[in-house]
Amino acid sequence: MPIALGILAASHQIPTARLHQYEFAGELSLSGELRPIRGALAMSLATRRDGGHRAFILPQANADEAALVASAAIYPASSLLQVCGHFAARSADAMLSRHESMPQVQPSDYADFADVKGQRLVKRALEVAAAGNHSILLVGPPGAGKTMLAARFAGLLPVMTDEEALEAAAVQSLTGGFRIEHWKRRPFRSPHHTSSGAALVGGGCDFRKLLRHA
């Protein structure tokens, strides 16, 4: 969509006076329909960073996610024609409407510590870590119960603040894994114990080495 709007603006097919007040994102189909994108929440968060004040036009399917940023001005559209009409409109009725998102925080169905038999000292350590906001490292042989205990740790933690929820959701949004119904649900990942360091934190060629050999 941004590329299409740039072409339309450069060829004087749409008014350009207000384009600088907006950010745009969206995948454009051959029919002109706007299809959903990944990272909408992270983009919306970026429009507000450092005192930003631009409005954000994006596909309708991404509106609820992007509007989770409380101060963001989100204007969803279902087609390129609607976006063009927004800038060519001579009355407010023909313009896009600002979208407001009011997610309902669902009770989190975290796994229960009551499922864990024994492990009294470890459970006590997890409770202390949760109460004091400490990190914790579980070490032991396969089958000792580390993953089972870790999966239940999130249930001990307080409800996420809006800032924490935005930070977590923005990362999930970049991978396409965010769901509006998981708002303020603490994420949990359980990589296989044979995963390599590169699989856990990413890897690849060192860019500086590539420059030296270029």
C-alpha positions as CSV (number, residue, x, y, z in Angstrom):
1,M,0.0,0.0,0.0
2,P,2.7,2.6,0.8
3,I,4.3,2.1,-2.6
4,A,0.9,2.3,-4.4
5,L,0.1,5.6,-2.6
6,G,3.5,7.0,-3.4
7,I,2.9,6.3,-7.1
8,L,-0.6,7.8,-7.0
9,A,0.8,10.9,-5.2
10,A,3.7,11.4,-7.5
11,S,1.4,11.2,-10.5
12,H,-1.0,13.7,-8.9
13,Q,-3.9,11.2,-8.8
14,I,-4.6,11.9,-5.1
15,P,-4.1,15.0,-3.0
16,T,-0.8,15.1,-1.1
17,A,-1.5,17.9,1.4
18,R,-2.2,15.5,4.3
19,L,0.0,12.5,3.5
20,H,2.8,13.6,5.9
21,Q,0.4,13.3,8.8
22,Y,0.1,9.5,8.4
23,E,2.1,6.3,8.4
24,F,0.9,3.4,6.1
25,A,1.3,-0.4,6.1
26,G,-0.6,-3.1,4.3
27,E,-0.2,-5.8,1.7
28,L,-2.0,-4.9,-1.5
29,S,-3.8,-7.6,-3.5
30,L,-4.3,-7.4,-7.3
31,S,-8.0,-6.5,-6.6
32,G,-7.0,-3.6,-4.4
33,E,-8.0,-5.3,-1.2
34,L,-5.8,-4.7,1.8
35,R,-4.5,-7.9,3.4
36,P,-3.2,-8.2,7.0
37,I,0.4,-7.9,7.8
38,R,2.8,-9.0,10.6
39,G,4.1,-6.5,13.1
40,A,1.2,-4.1,13.2
41,L,1.4,-3.6,16.9
42,A,5.1,-2.9,16.8
43,M,4.6,-0.4,14.0
44,S,1.8,1.3,16.0
45,L,4.0,1.5,19.0
46,A,6.8,3.1,16.9
47,T,4.4,5.8,15.7
48,R,4.0,7.0,19.3
49,R,7.6,6.6,20.3
50,D,9.6,9.8,21.1
51,G,6.5,12.0,21.0
52,G,5.4,10.8,17.6
53,H,2.0,12.1,16.6
54,R,1.3,10.6,13.1
55,A,-1.9,8.6,12.5
56,F,-1.6,5.0,11.1
57,I,-3.6,3.6,8.2
58,L,-3.5,-0.1,7.9
59,P,-5.7,-3.2,7.0
60,Q,-9.0,-3.7,8.8
61,A,-7.8,-7.1,10.1
62,N,-4.9,-5.5,12.0
63,A,-7.0,-2.7,13.6
64,D,-7.7,-4.3,17.0
65,E,-4.1,-5.3,17.4
66,A,-2.6,-1.9,16.5
67,A,-5.1,0.0,18.6
68,L,-3.9,-1.6,21.8
69,V,-1.4,1.3,21.9
70,A,-3.6,3.6,23.9
71,S,-2.6,6.9,22.3
72,A,-2.3,5.6,18.7
73,A,-4.6,7.1,16.1
74,I,-5.6,4.0,14.0
75,Y,-7.6,4.3,10.8
76,P,-8.3,0.9,9.3
77,A,-9.3,0.4,5.7
78,S,-10.4,-2.7,3.6
79,S,-9.2,-1.5,0.2
80,L,-6.8,1.0,-1.5
81,L,-9.9,2.8,-2.9
82,Q,-11.0,3.6,0.7
83,V,-7.6,5.0,1.5
84,C,-7.6,7.2,-1.7
85,G,-11.2,8.3,-0.8
86,H,-10.0,9.4,2.6
87,F,-7.6,11.9,1.2
88,A,-9.9,13.0,-1.6
89,A,-12.9,13.4,0.6
90,R,-14.6,16.8,0.9
91,S,-16.6,15.9,4.0
92,A,-15.9,14.0,7.2
93,D,-18.5,11.4,6.4
94,A,-16.4,10.1,3.5
95,M,-13.2,9.8,5.5
96,L,-12.0,6.7,7.4
97,S,-13.1,6.4,11.0
98,R,-10.7,6.2,13.9
99,H,-10.7,2.7,15.5
100,E,-10.8,2.1,19.2
101,S,-9.8,-1.3,20.7
102,M,-11.2,-2.4,24.0
103,P,-9.8,-5.9,24.7
104,Q,-11.4,-7.9,27.4
105,V,-8.8,-9.4,29.7
106,Q,-9.7,-13.1,29.9
107,P,-8.9,-15.1,33.1
108,S,-5.6,-16.8,32.4
109,D,-5.8,-20.5,32.3
110,Y,-2.2,-21.2,33.4
111,A,-1.3,-24.7,34.5
112,D,-1.8,-25.3,38.2
113,F,1.0,-26.0,40.7
114,A,-1.4,-28.5,42.4
115,D,-0.5,-30.9,39.5
116,V,3.1,-31.1,40.8
117,K,3.6,-33.8,43.4
118,G,6.5,-33.3,45.8
119,Q,9.2,-30.9,44.8
120,R,8.5,-28.8,47.9
121,L,11.8,-27.0,47.9
122,V,11.7,-26.1,44.2
123,K,8.1,-24.8,44.5
124,R,9.1,-22.7,47.4
125,A,12.1,-21.3,45.4
126,L,9.7,-20.4,42.6
127,E,7.3,-18.6,45.0
128,V,10.2,-16.5,46.4
129,A,11.4,-15.7,42.9
130,A,7.9,-14.6,41.8
131,A,7.4,-12.5,44.9
132,G,10.8,-10.8,44.6
133,N,10.8,-10.4,40.8
134,H,13.9,-12.6,40.6
135,S,15.2,-14.7,37.7
136,I,15.5,-18.4,38.3
137,L,17.5,-21.2,36.7
138,L,16.3,-24.8,36.9
139,V,19.0,-27.5,36.5
140,G,18.6,-31.2,36.5
141,P,18.5,-34.4,34.4
142,P,15.7,-35.0,31.9
143,G,12.5,-36.0,33.6
144,A,13.2,-34.2,36.8
145,G,10.2,-31.9,36.3
146,K,11.9,-28.7,35.2
147,T,9.6,-27.9,32.3
148,M,6.5,-28.9,34.3
149,L,7.5,-26.5,37.1
150,A,8.5,-23.7,34.7
151,A,5.2,-24.0,32.8
152,R,3.4,-23.2,36.1
153,F,5.6,-20.4,37.1
154,A,3.6,-17.8,35.1
155,G,0.6,-18.5,37.2
156,L,2.4,-17.2,40.3
157,L,3.2,-13.8,38.7
158,P,0.9,-10.8,39.0
159,V,-1.2,-9.6,36.0
160,M,0.9,-7.9,33.4
161,T,0.9,-4.1,33.4
162,D,-0.1,-2.3,30.1
163,E,3.6,-1.5,29.4
164,E,4.7,-5.2,30.0
165,A,1.8,-6.4,27.9
166,L,2.7,-4.1,25.0
167,E,6.4,-5.1,25.0
168,A,5.5,-8.8,24.9
169,A,2.8,-8.4,22.4
170,A,5.0,-6.3,20.1
171,V,7.5,-9.1,19.9
172,Q,4.8,-11.7,19.2
173,S,3.3,-9.4,16.6
174,L,6.6,-9.3,14.6
175,T,6.4,-13.1,14.2
176,G,2.7,-13.2,13.5
177,G,2.0,-15.1,16.7
178,F,0.0,-12.4,18.6
179,R,-3.7,-13.1,19.3
180,I,-5.9,-10.4,20.7
181,E,-7.5,-13.0,23.1
182,H,-4.0,-13.5,24.6
183,W,-3.7,-9.9,25.7
184,K,-1.9,-9.7,29.1
185,R,-1.3,-13.4,29.1
186,R,2.3,-14.1,30.0
187,P,4.1,-16.0,27.2
188,F,5.8,-19.3,27.9
189,R,8.2,-21.1,25.5
190,S,9.5,-24.6,25.9
191,P,12.4,-25.3,23.5
192,H,13.7,-28.8,23.2
193,H,16.6,-29.7,25.5
194,T,18.7,-30.5,22.4
195,S,18.3,-27.0,20.9
196,S,21.6,-25.3,20.0
197,G,22.6,-21.8,21.1
198,A,22.0,-20.5,17.6
199,A,18.5,-22.1,17.6
200,L,17.6,-20.3,20.9
201,V,19.0,-16.8,20.3
202,G,19.6,-16.7,16.5
203,G,22.8,-17.1,14.5
204,G,24.3,-16.6,11.1
205,C,27.3,-15.0,9.5
206,D,29.1,-12.2,11.3
207,F,28.5,-9.1,9.2
208,R,31.9,-7.6,10.2
209,K,33.7,-10.7,8.9
210,L,31.8,-10.4,5.6
211,L,32.9,-6.8,5.3
212,R,36.6,-7.7,5.9
213,H,36.4,-10.4,3.2
214,A,34.5,-8.3,0.7
